[in-house]
Amino acid sequence: MRNDGRKNNELRPIKFTRNFTKHALGSVLVEFGDTKVITTASVETKKPKWMDESDNRGWITAEYSLLPSATNIRCKREREKVSGRTQEIQRLIGRSMRACADLSKMPDLTITIDADVIQADGGTRTASICGGFIALSDAFKKLIEQGVLKENPIIEPIAAVSAGIVNGEVLLDLNYLEDSHAEADSNIILTKSGKVVDFQTTAEGNPFSKSTMLEIFDIAQGGINQIIDMYPQI
């Protein structure tokens, strides 16, 4: 039995609160159990400086932040230097958002997904991706209503979830206590049709078998299908 009473393949309670902030075109408070993240989508009518003028695509990027009081011990704000962990997570969020959108349908636009963790209990990056997708989708819808975009760039929905091996068993959607004792840790991002955006799995101790890797994938895919079904109408 897991410490919170869930079955091995059971998600934590999940909630998406849209239009959570006033000014961003898309904003979502996403809750995976006790993990809470504010995700927003901000739009600029320009391309990144590094992008060639002849390139007609737009761009989607991301920034991630763990707020000081998000954990039981205060973490410092990353004002002078962004940590390697933060860089890794925000690049993952950005790649995930670009994987679900046709950038040629949003020319000369840059959309930044901001993910600010206000309470952390495991799975902050996967929660950020789920909330970020909804915020991005809402931003696209408003840009269409404003006449800025002609059609929706979203190709298909994506979602993310964590999984891992704890005490020899494969578990879905790890909370912090489970994650901190995991023998293997995974973050999986899939499209609605089951295509892989990212499958990151690391042994924290002993190596694991291919059959166990497939078991991790299957339990994650089941969870991702449930999460996408929970998404509000987009």
Summary of the structure (lengths in Angstrom):
residues: 234
radius of gyration: 17.8
end to end distance: 36.1
largest distance: 57.3
contacts: 760
relative contact order: 0.18
helix: 30%
strand: 30%
